[in-house]
Amino acid sequence: MSEKPQKSQKSEVKDYSKTLFLPQTDFPMRAGLPQREPEILKRWYEIGLYEKLRAGAKGRDKFVLHDGPPYANGNIHIGTSLNKILKDLVTKSQQMLGFDSNYVPGWDCHGLPIEWKVEEEHYRKKGKQKPDFRDSAAMIDFRKECRAYATHWLGVQREEFKRLGVIGDWDHPYATMSFPAEAQIARELMKFAANGTLYRGSKPVMWSVVEKTALAEAEVEYEDYTSDMVWVKFPVTSPAHGALASASVVIWTTTPWTLPGNRAISFSPKIAYGLYKVTDAPADNWARNGDLLILADALADEVFKQARVTAFEKLRDVPADTMDAIECAHPLKGLAGGYEFVVPLLPGDHVTDDTGTGFVHTAPGHGREDFDAWMAHGRDLDARGINTAIPYTVDENGAYTDHAPGFVGKRVINDKGEKGDANEAVIKALVEKGMLLARGRLKHQYPHSWRSKKPVIFRNTPQWFIAMDKDIAAGGKTKSGDTLRARALHAISVTQWVPPSGENRINGMIEARPDWVISRQRAWGVPIAVFVREKADGSAEILQDEAVNTRIGDAFEKEGADAWYAKGARERFLGAHANEGWQKVDDILDVWFDSGSTHAFVLEDPVHFPGLSGIKRKIDGGTDTVMYLEGSDQHRGWFHSSLLESCGTRGRAPYDIVLTHGFTQAEDGRKMSKSLGNTIEPQAVIKESGADILRLWVAACDYTDDQRIGPEILKNTVETYRKLRNTIRWMLGTLHHYKPADAVPPAEMPELERLMLHELAMRAELVGKAYETFDFKNVVATLSAFLNSELSAFYFDIRKDTLYCDPPSSPTRKAALTTIDLLCSSILKWLAPILSFTAEEAWRMYRPDAEPSVHLTLFPGDLEKLRDDKLAAKWEAIRNVRRVVTGALELERAAKNIGSSLEASPVIYVAARDMLATLFDTDLAEVCITSNYEVREGEAPASAFRLDAVPGVAVVVEKAVGTKCARSWKISPTVGEDPEYPDVTPRDAKALREWKALGVGV
């Protein structure tokens, strides 16, 4: 029946609407979340919700979500919001599953993003020169500016995260720039020095000319870039190959500027090569008639096409197993008196015949594969009298050094990140030498700094590394095969990855990664706090002195890492070693080392983070769990660096579970961009609709993949929220009439209530499992379907007549109220991690005298005993019959034969006798919301309504017989049987007497 019947058109009939037990609640239909949520936030902090959570969970197994630190350098965006809300969903749900689920937020405060911003705002925009960091006072002043900048944005972001409804220890977050954190980061680095894996080496690293620092792979993104490409001849000079006299090995490269650094050519033993002769070419061509060229057979056609050769012939095969005996001259030989060395051919697994020429120009100072190929053959090259020293052809400004004769000062990339004049200079020299075969341009993906957005270069430069494949020393001893790579790969195999594909992704990265470049040539960060002494072979000896390390750590703890740059720091820390030639390293640590070390102070520091102390992880035989949760890019970022740092110092990963989410895209699937105008700002969504809408969107999307957001998606989310809220509102209003003293035990309830408790138990299993496996979209789907279909459209719809019209003494009414009470309690708890504000608002009205917050409760337990599969099977048949009746009623309504379903008395024809038995003890008028019904065995008339999905059941709708009850609107022949209330049914007359007894009167 409807919730508010209209007055009867007959003037003599009384208005009984005020005697109905209609829902009453202060829980508004319009949420007003933007205004209400801040009030709820304020109350959480007034009651000390975080502290209450910790006190209430004391003694439970711990579930710690260790926060991956965002950079403190700007307002949060929609992707950051998704990340923080996901973390809160995990933390709150694990707490309500029965764990001590602690969340300590944190920030990454060092590194280039912040330093870059400070330089931009304090220097570049003002046209001021950046200070000279050789001056210790200038260095410390600059670092203070960076610290102030990070402090400001840490505060801004903290308030924005809190506004999302994230509960955590916001008053005591961690920050990598805190003095204790800087001290511990330095101590972690010292551990690598002690175990022998820290070393200074000369290798090609990715270098940002704009930012003047080395970059790790995690700091690089690949963008479209147009490169010059050239095909270059290397003349064969080896006397053992007289048959190849006058021939040239041809290479192809998209970085002509690296040719001054060339020291070898790589080939593949698996490729078929041949000697080719140019037989026809234009007179003005770089490729001339008679040229002899060695090429991969599979690529010869394409090379000659690029070289504008109109005819050529293959003279013979050049066996790959003879290639390593070939030696060539450098194509720039004689330029400015340089390049007089031999260029050997070296086998390499990285060479293919997919593109190019089948040969790879090898400049060991400008690429990892080139470096590896060169170093792999070092002994053989030494034996042949070939100088294996790797040149430093390009400096920190992207300019050629004197190791590149003829090109000194030419720029590969200028200070603005634009292409310099190096490529053209090299190409011009090749033309003059007659060594250029062809040239062109190629648009391809090329590494760029993710901060400056400018292309990077590979250059050979002294840097600090952590070795991946060196045996780790423990207690002065090493165990063969106990390397950082081996430890990390094992740790990956015993970690739970959500989704599972994350394991393969990071496993491949660890298998293939080079040694970890941990040094940066910048100012804002934790220094590589070691002292070194140069050795005769050019390597660096690291001072191993526990007393020196202790002095450094203690100073950082009290003064911060600025102590390293203070005047007199060298002598202060070295003490008795001051006169032994030890030099202080002034490079700072890769910021990923900072964040990768956070576990060492957040999870292991009982002084500053007492709530996280005493963790006994499952890997150590305990019962506690540590989760890391970030975007999928962190497989090469924070997950990666944390894994390596912890495995190198502790022999295992710092986490037990790693959960990964995708990236947030615009509604049409495109990347969000301010220039495209398709960004969604979380602050705007909160101002318009409230944080709970954002939280519902996050929970409902498939976070394991890239997710989308936009106006239409948010509109649908708001509609989903509205339906959930209205159902909650109805339950709260209905429970206004509930008295816990009238609660009915499940065993004494009618079948319909026991069915709903069975359905509740089924949802408890689904929701509990979904929360345990972090499947939040399934929680939303399960609860939305349950509230909308099972409750609003079925159970509540059926029971409204009983709840509104039955007398207070009615056992069915009491059972229904008892059931709704249990439903409401369970649903509010299940929704609390997702709709944190709405569930809290509803909980205060539902249980004003219970726990001060729904977040202090646990998910409902012990519901399994309410399952009744036999009853559910019976009601599945009844509900199928209801579907047929409802379909028939809809047709009658559409034909205007009836108005309300209460005007009908359906005749239900059932062909199967076992179905009849099921229906005989069920009030189908109540279930179908009609005034009466009749069940008949046998076939129905041809005109009866049927559903193909429910065979054997048909319905003919007849008009209900009797008089319309003025209170319940049911049509019944019993209306008038009670002389005191002649216009209502006896049921309603009894309700009116009980209503009158309450002192209200009619």
N, C-alpha and C positions, 0 to 999 in steps of 0.2 A: 504494500500500500504506500501511498505518498506520505511524506513526512508531515505535511500540514494540510489537512483536508479543508476544503472550502465550506462555507456555510451552505446549508441546504436551501434550495429555492422555496421550500414550503415554510411559510412563516411560523407554523405551529411547531415545527421541529426545533428542538433546542440546539445551541452551539456547544458541542462537547469537546471542541479542540483543546481547551485548556485542561481537560481531564486526561489527556494523553501523556504518556511518559516519554515525551520527545527529548532528543539530545540537548543538553545544556552545557556549554563550555565557554571559557574565556580565551580559548586557543583560536585565534582569528583565522578566517578563511584566507585573507590576504596576508602573505607572510611578512612583508615589510623587512626583509632580511638586511638590507643596507643600514637600516636604523637599529634593528634589534640585535644584530650580531655583536656590535661593539659593546652593548650593555652586558651581553653574556660573557664576552672576553673579560670585561672589567670584573665581573663576579668571580670568574675562575681565579683571577689573581688575588682577589680579596679573600677567598677561602683557602688560598694556597693549594690549588688543585694538584700541581706537580708534586709538592711535598706529600700530600695525602696519598697520591698514587704510590710513591716510594714506600711510605710507611705501611700501607695496606698490603704491598707485595713483598714485604720483607720475609726472607726465608724461602721464597719460591725460586725455582730454576730461572736463570737469567736468559733473556733474549735481548741482545744489544744490537741495535742498528747503528753502526759507526758511520757518522755523517761524513760523506765526501765533501771536502771544503770547497764552496764556490769562491770565486774571486770577489774581493770587496772593492768593486770598482764600477758601480752603476746600479740603477734600479733593476729589480728583477723583471724578467720577461715571462712569456707564457710557458716556455720550456722549463724555466726554473720553477715556476709554480707547479707544473705537473710533477717534477721531481720531488719537491718538498711535500706535496700532498700525498704522493705515493708512499713516501717514507712515513708520513703520519698514519696512513691507512694500515701499514704494516705494524707500526708501533702500538697503535690503539687496539688493533685486532689481536695481536699477540698478548697484550696485557689482559684482554677480556677472555682469551683462551686459557688464562691461568698462569702466565709467566710474569716475572718481574721485567717488564719491557721498558728499558731505559733509553732515553734519547737525549744526547748532548749535542747541540748544534755546533758547527765550527766553520772557520773561515781560513782560506789561503790568502795570506797578506803580502807575501814577497813576490818577486819576479817582475818580468818585463811588462805585463799589462799595466801594473800600477806605476812603475818607473816611467813608462812611456807616457802615461797620462800626466804625471807630474811635470815631465819635461815639456809636454805640449802646453799645459796651462801656465806654468811658471816661467818658461823660457822661450819656446818657439813662437807662441802667440805674441809675446812681448818683445820679440826680437833680441832677446838676451842670450849671451853665450853660456852654454852649460859649464858648471864649475870644473876646475881641474882637480880630479880625484887623487892626484899625487899629494895634494895638500890634505892632511888628515882632518883638519877642522872643516874644510869644505865638504869632504866626504861625509862626515858625521852630520853636518847641517842638512845636506841633501837627503840623507837617510831619514832624518827627523821629518822632513817634508813628506816623504813617502809614508812614513808611519802615521802622520796626521791625516793624510788623504785616505789611507786604508781605514783608520778609526772612524772617520766620518761616514764612509759608505757601509761599514760594518753596522753602525747604528741604524742607518736608513733601511738596509736590507732586513735587519732583525725585526723592525716594526712591520715591514711588509710580509715577512714570513709569519709572524704572529697573527696578522690579520687574516691569513688563510685558515686559521683555526688549528695550527700546528702546536701541539703541546710538547714542551721540552724544557730543559734547564736553561732558559733564556737569560737568566741572571748570571750564569757561570758558563758561558760558551768557551770553546777553545779557539785559539788564534795562533797561527804559526809564527806570528811576530811577538808573541808574549815572551818574556825573558826565559821562563822555564822551558818553553817549547824550543826556542833557539838553542838553549843549552843542550837539550836532548838530541836535537837534530845533529849538532856538532859531535856529540858523543857517538851517535849511530855511524857517522862517517868514520870516526876513529876506529870503530870495530872492523870496518872494511880494510883500513890500513893495517890493523893488527892481524887479520886473517890472510893477508897477502894478495887480496884481489884488487886493491886500489893501486893504480899505476899511472904514471904520466907517459903518454905516447904521442907519436906523430902519425896521424891518420887523416884522411879526407873526411871532413864533417860538413854538414849543411850549414852554411854561413849566411846570415842576413847582413848585407852591406848597409842597409838603411839603419838597422838597429845595432850594428857593430858587435855581434855576438854569435856564438855557435848555437844551433838549434837541434833539439832532438826530433825524432820522427813524429812524436806526439804534438809538436808545436808547428807542424807543417800541414797545409791542406793543398790539394791539387786543383788547379784552375786552368782554363784554356789559355794558351800562350802560343804566339807565332815565332818559331825559331828559324834561323838560317840553317840550311843543310847543305853539305858539300860531299862530293865523292873525290877522294884524294889518292894520288899514286905514290907508293913507297917503292923506289927502285931496288931490285934485288942486287946484292953485292957479294953474296957468298960464293967463293970459287968452287965449292963442291957441287954447285948446280950450274955448270956451264951451259947445260941445255936451256936454262932459263935466263941466260945472259940477255940483257936489254929488256927483260920483262919487269913488270911492276905489280906488286900486290895492291889491290884497291880496297880502301876502307870507306865507310860512310858514317857521318856523324852529324848530329843536330847542334853540336857545341863546338864550332870551329875555334873558339877562343882557347879550348883545352889542348890544341895541337902543339903549342910550345912545350907543354908538359908531357907529351907523348914519349914513352920509353920502350914500348913493345907493341906487337900486334897479336891478338888472340884468334885462334882458329878452333874448329871442332873436329876431332877425329872421326865423328859420325857423318860428316858432310862430304859429298862428292864435289871435288874441285877440278877445274880444267884450265888449260892455257889457251887464251883466245887472241885472235889477231883482227884488228880493224882493217877491213878491205875497202870501205868507202865511207867518207864523211865529208861534210862541207869544208871548204878551204879555210874559212874563218873559225873553225871549230877548235875547242880545247883538245878534243880527241882527234888524233891525226891518223891518216892512213899509215899502216904498218905498225902502229902501237901494239905491243904485246902485253896483255893483262891477265892476271890470275884472279879468277872469280869462282864463286859457287855455281855449279851448273844450274841449279834451280832459280838463280837470280840473274843470270847473264842477260836474258832478254830485257828485263826491266832496267838493268844498269845501262845497257846500250841505248835504250829508248830515252832515258834521262840525259845521256851524253850526246844525243842527236846523231848517233851512228846509224847510217842507212844500210850497211852491210858488214857482216863479220863472219869469221869461221873459227871453229874449235880445232886447234892443232893437235892436242892430245890431253889425256888425263894427267892430273898432278896428284898423285896418291897422298891422302891425308897423313899416312904414317911416315911420310918424308918431310912433312912441313916443318917440324921442329929443328931441322938442320938448315933451314933458310934464314938468312940474315939480310936486312934491308938497310938502306940509308934513310935518314930522316928527310922528309920532303923540304924542310927549311935549311938543309945543310949549307953552311957557308954564310948564312945571313948574319951580319954583324960579327963574323968570326965564330959563331956558335953552331950547335947541333951537329958536332963532328963525330958523335958516338954511333955505335952499332944499334940497330933496332931489331931485336930477336923476335921470332915467332914462338908463341907459347900456347899449349893446349888449354882450353877452358870450357867448362860445362855450360857457361852462360851464353855461348855462341850458338846461334840458330840460323837457318836459311829461310826464315819467314819474311824478313825485310833486310834491306841493306845490300851487302855484298858477300856475306858469309864470313867476313873478317870483322873484328872489332878493334878499333883504335884504342890502345890501352895507355891511359894517363894515370898512374897510380896515385897521384896527388889530387885527383878530381873525381873519384868514384869508388864506391865500396867494392864492386866486383873487379874493377881494375886493380885496386889495391890488393885484394885477395889473390888474384892471379899472379901479380908481381911477386908478392911475398911467398907464395907457394913454391916458386922456382928460384928463391934467393940463393940457395947453395949452388945450384947448377949454374946460375948466372955468374956467381963469384968465381967458380972454377973456370969459366970461359973468359974471365978477365973483364966482365961487364960491370960497370959501376952501378950498384943497386941503390945508391942513395936517392931518396925521393926529393925532387926539387920543390921549393916554395915559390911557385911562379906568380901567385896572386896574393896581395896583402889584404889587410882588414877592410880597406876602402874599395876593394874590387879592382885594384890597379895592378898591372904587371910589375914585378920586381926585376932585379938584374939577373934572375934565373931564367928570364925570357928574353934573350938577346934580340935586339931589333924592335922590341915593343914596349920597352920600359915606360911606365906612366900611362899607357893606354888603359881605358876603363872597360871592364866587362859590364858592370852596372854602376850607375852614378848614385849620388847621395839621395836622390829622389826615387830611386828604384827603377829608373828608366834604363833601357838598353844603351850601353856605351859604344865606344868606337873600336873596341878590341876585335870584334868579328870581322869588320870590314878591313882592318889593318892586316889581319892574318890572311884573309881571302886574297887581298891584293898581292901579298908576298908570295902566295902559292901560285898565282897567275904568272907573276914575274919569273918564278922558278920553273914554270912549265909543268907544275905538279897537280894542277886542278883539272879534273876530268869533267865535272858538272857541278852545278849549284841550283838551289831552289829554296822554297820556304815550306814549312810544315806547321799546321795548327794542331796542337796536341795538349795533353794534360801535363802540366809542369809544376813542380813544388813551389809554393808561395808561403811566406810567413803568415800565420793565421792572425797576427796582430797588425803588422804594417800592410798586409795584403799585397806585398811586393815579392817578385821572384827572388829565390835564393840561389846561391852557387855552391858547388862543392869545392873546398879548398883544403890543402894540406896545412895543418897548423898544430902546434903542441897543445894538447888538451889532457884533462884528467879522465880516466876511464875506470870502470869496474869490469873486471874480466868475467866473461860468461863461461869459459871452458878451462879455467885454471883450477887445479885442486885446492880446496879451501883448507887452510891451516886451522886446527883446533888444538889448543894446548901444546902448540909447537910442533904438532904432527899433522901430516896430510894422509888422506885415504884416496887411493886411486879411483877416479871416476866421481868423486864427491865434489862436483862442480855446481856453480850457481844455476846453470841451465838444467842439469840433472835434477837438482832439488826442486826447481820451479815446475818442471814437467810432472814430477811425482805429486807435488802439492795440488796441481790442477786436477789430477785424476781422483783425488780424494775429497774434492770440493763439490758441493751441490750447485749446479748452474741452472738458473731460471731465466729464460727458457734453456733447454739443454744444448741448443746450438751454440751458446756462448762458450762452451768448453772447446769445441773445435776451433772456434775463431781465435781464442787466446792461445791455444796450444800451438797453432800454426805460427803465430807471431813469436812465441818464445823459441820455437824450433829454429826460426830463420833469423832472429835478431842478432845484430852485431854486439860487440862490447858496448856497455852503457856509457855514453858521453855525459859526464855529470858536471862539467865545468862551464861556467858562463862568464863572459867578460863584461860584467855589469856591476852596479853599485848596490842595488837594493835586494838583499838576501842574506842568507847565512853563509859566511865564508867557508872555504875549504880549509878548515882550521888545522893545518899540518905544517910542519917545517921540513924543508928539503935541502939536500946538498947535491950539487952536480957531480956525476961520476964521469970517469974518463971516456966511457962509451957514449956519453951524451944523455944517458938516462938519469933519473932522479932517485936518490936514496931518501927514504922517509924516516924521520926521527921517531923511534919507538921508545917513549919514556912515559911511564904511567904518571909520574909526578907532574910533568909538563901538561899532560892531558887533563889531569885533575884541576890544575890551576886555570886552564882555559874554560873547562866546564863550570867551575865555581864562579868565575868572573862573568860568564854569559848569564848564569842564573841570577846574578845580582844586578848586572849592568846592561844586559842584552849583548847582542853580537857587535854593537858599536865598539865594544872594548877591544876588538881585534884591530880596529882602525885608529885607535887613540894613539897619540904620540907616546913613544916609548914602549909600545905593546910588545915588540919583539924581545927586548931585554927583560921585560916583566915576566913573560911566559917562559922564556928559555932558561932563565936563572943561570946556573953554572955552565950551561951549554952555549952561552951568548958569544963566546969567542971561538967557536968551533966551525964557523962558516955556514951555519944553518940559515936559510932564508925563509921568510914568511910568504906563504902563497896568498895572493890577494884576489884570485878568482872566487866567484861565489858559486854556490851549488845550484844545479838545475832545480827549478821550483818543483819538479815532479819528485825529486828526492825529498824535499820538504814534506809534501803531502803524502808521499809514500812512507814517511816516518811517523805519521800522526798516531798510528796504533801504539807506538813506543811510549807516548806520554798520555794519550787519552785513555787507553785501555790498561795501562800499567802504572799509573801515577795515583796512589791512594791519597796523597796530600791534596792535590788540586781537583781530582775527580773521584771522590770517595764512593759515589754511587756506582761506579764502574769497577771498583777494586774487587779483588778476590774472584775474578772470573776463572772458572775451571772448565775449559773447553772440552768438547767431546773427544777431540784428537789427543788430549792429554788424560783421557780417562774420566773426565767430568761429565756434567749434564748441561752446561751452558752453551749458548749458541751466539756467534757473532755473524752479522750479515753486513755486506756492502751492497749498496743500491745506487746505480748511476745509469747514465745514458750509454748506448752501445759504443760510443766513441771512446769510452774509458777502458775498453779492452786494451787499447794501446796507450792509455793514460793512467788514471789512478789505480785501477785494478792491477795494471801491469807493474807500475812502479812500487806499489805496496807489496805485491807478490815478491818482486826481486829483493826489495829491502828486507823484508821479513825472512825470506829464505836464506839470504846471505848472513843474517845476524842471529836467526833463531832456528833455522833449518826447516821451517814450515810456513804455510801461508798465514796471514793474519786474520783470515775469514773462514767460516764454515759454509756459508751460502753466499752466492753472488747473484743478484737479481738485476736484469738489464731491461731498460726501456728504450723505445725508439724516439724519433724526433717528431716535433709538432709541425704540421704543415697547414697551409691554408685550406679552405673548404674544397677548392678545386684540385687539391693535390700538389699545388706548386709550393716552392719554398717561400716562406714569409719574407717580405721585403718592404721597407718603408717606401721605396721608390715605386713599388707596385700598388701601395696603399692597401695591402691585404693582411696587415698585422692585426693581431688581437691582443690588446694590453690587458693583463689581469686586473690592474687597478680600475680600468673602465668597466670590466665585467662586474667586479665587486660593487662598484658605485651604482651600477644599474640594477643588478639582480641579486647580489650577495655572494659570499664565498661558498656557500653550500651548493650553488649552481655549478661553480667551477669544480668543486669536490665531486659532485655527482657525475659531471662529464669525465673527469679523470677515472673514476671507478668504473664507469660504463664502457670506456673505450678499451681496445685491445692494446695495452701498453707495450706488449712484446714486439709490436711492429710500429712503423710510423703511424701516427694518429693525426686526425684532422679536426680543425675547429673553425667556426665561422658563424655568421648570423643565423643561418637556417639550422645548423647543428645545435647552437645554443637555444634556439627557439624550441626545438624538440626536447632538449634537456629540461627546459622550464616546464613544458607540458608534462613530462614524466614526473617532475617534482610536484607539480600541482596535484596530480592524481594521488601520489603517495601522501601528500599533506592532507588532502581532503579525507582520505580513509582514516588517517590518524586522528583527525579532528572528529570524525563521526564516532570512533571508538571512545575517545575521551569524553565526548558529550553523552554517549550512552551510559558510560560508567559513572556518570554523575548520580545515577540511581542505584548503584551497586553498594551493597554492604558486605564486607568480608565475612561477617558472621553468618550470612546466608549462603556461603559457598557450598556447592554440591560436589561430592566426590565423583570422579569420572565414572565409576562403576554404576552409579545411580542416575546417570544422565540419559536423556533420550538418544536414539541412534544418530541423529543429525549432529549433535554436539560431540559425540564420541568419534564420528567421522572427521569432524574438524580438528579434533585433538590428534587423530591419526595423521591427518594432513600436516599439522604443525610438527609432529615428530619427524615426518618425512623431510620437511623443509629444514629442520634442525640438522639432520644428517648432511643434506646438500650444502647448506650455508656453512656449517662447521668445516666440512671438507674443503670448501672453496676458500675460506679464510686461511686454513692451514697450508694450502698450496698457493696462496697469494693470487688466487683467481677472482679478483674483485668484480670483473664484469659478470661472472656467473652469480655472484651475490646479488648484484643489481637486477639481473634478469630473473633470478629465482624469486626475489621478494616482490618485484614489480608484478610479475604474473600472479603470484600468490595473493597480493592485496587487491589487484584489479579483477582477476577472474574468479578465484576461489572464494574470496571474502566479499568484496563489494557486489559483484554480479551474481553471486550464488548464495552464500550463507547469510550475509547481512540482508540481502533482498528478501529471502524467505522469512527470516526471523524478525523483520521489522514489525509485522502484525503482532507477534507475541510480545516483543519488547515494549511496543507503544500501547497496546490495548489490554493485555492480560492483567489481571489483578496482581498486586505485589506479592500475594501468597502463592502465586502460580509456580509449581515446581519446574515447569519448562522454562519460564522466564528467569528463574534463579539459575538454572543450569546454563542458559544462554549467557547471562551476565558473568557467570563464573568462567565460561569459556572465553568470552571476549576479554576478560581481565588477563587471562594467561596469554592470549594472543597479543594483546597490547604490550604487555611486559616483554615478551620475547622479541617482538618486532622492533620496539624502541631500542633494545640492546643490540640487535643485529644491525640496525641502521646507524648506530652511534659512531662507529669509525668513519662512516661515509658522510652522513648528514649530521655532523658533529654539533652544529648550532641548533638545528631543528629538533633533533632527538633530545638535546638538553632542555630546550624550551618546553617540549611536550612532557618530559620526565618530571619537571618541577610542578606541572599541573596534575600529572598522573600520580606521583608519589611525593607530595610536598613534605611529608614527615619521614621519608625514608632517607637513603643515601643522598647527600647534598649534590651529587652529580651522577648522571648515568654512566659517566666514564669511570666511576669507581666500582662499578658492578662487573660481574662476569657474565659471559654468554649463558643462556639457560641450559641447565644440565638435567640429566635424568628424565628426558622426554621419550626415550626409547620405549619405556614401559607403556606409553600411550598408543603404540602402534597396534593396529588391528587389521591385518591384511584381509581376513575373511569378510569383515564388515565393509572394507573398501571395495572388494570385488562385488558384493551385493549392491552397493550404492552406485557402482559404475553402471549397472543395468538400469537402476532407477533414474540416473542422470541422463542416460540415453533416451529413456521414455520422455523425460522432461524436455529434451531437445526437440522431439517430435511435436509435443504439445505446444511448446513455445513457437515453433514454426507455423503451426496451424493458427494460433492466436494472432500472429503477425499478419497473416493473410486476411483474417476476419477484420482486423483493425483497419487495414489498408482499404478494404471494401466498405468500411464504415458500418459494418453489421454490429460491431460492439465498440465501445469506447475504452473502458478499462478492462483488464483481464478479469476483474472481479464480477463482471457482468456475464461471465461464461461458466458453463458447466460441461467440460469436454467429455466425450465418450471415447474411451481408449480401447481399441480392439487389439487383442494379443493372440497371436497364433500358437505360441509355444506354452505348454502347460507349466513348465518349470519357471517361466517368466511370470505367470499368474501367481504362483506361490510366493514369489519375491515381492510382488506388488500388494498382495492382500493385506499385509500388516503395516502398510505405509499410507499415510494421509497424503495422497497425491494432490488434493486441493491445496494443502499447505505448501507442498514442494513446488507446485506449478503456479501458485498465487492466484487461484481461482476460488469461486465461492462454493463450488461443489464439483464432483466428478463421478464417473462411472466406468468400471472396467468390465469388458465383455470378452469372452473367449471366442475365437473363431475369426473368419475372414471378414474384413470390413467392406462396406460398399465401395464401388469403384471411385466414387467422388471423394473418398476420405483422403486426408493429407498423409503423405508418406515421405520418408527420407531414405535414400538409397543406402546411407551409412548405417541405418538402424533397421535391418530387415525384420519382418514379422510384427511390426507395430504400425498402427494407423490410427488417425484421430479424426473424429467428426465433432465440430464445435456446436454445442447447443446453448441456448440462453439459460441462465441460472433461474431457478424457480424460487419465488418467495419475495420478501420485502427487504429493501435496502436498510441496513442498520445505520442509524444516524451517527454512530460513533466510529465504527470500524469500516463502514461502507460495504461490508460483505452483504450479499443477498442471501437471505435464509428464511425458510418457513417458520423458524423459531422466534422471529422478531414478534414481540407482543406477548410472549408467554409470561413475562414478569410484569405484573400489574403496576408495580411502582415505577418501572421504566418501560413503558409500552412501545417505545420507538427504537429499542436496541435488542440485541440478542441476550440470552441469559448470561453468557460469558461476560459481556460488557456491563450488564446490570450488576454483576458481582464486583467487577472492577470499580464501578461507580460508588457502590456502598463502601468499599475499602478506601476509595479516594475521599469520600465524605467523612469517614472515620478519622482521617488524617487531620481534620479540622478545616478543610478548604470549602467543602460544600459545593453543590451544583445548582 
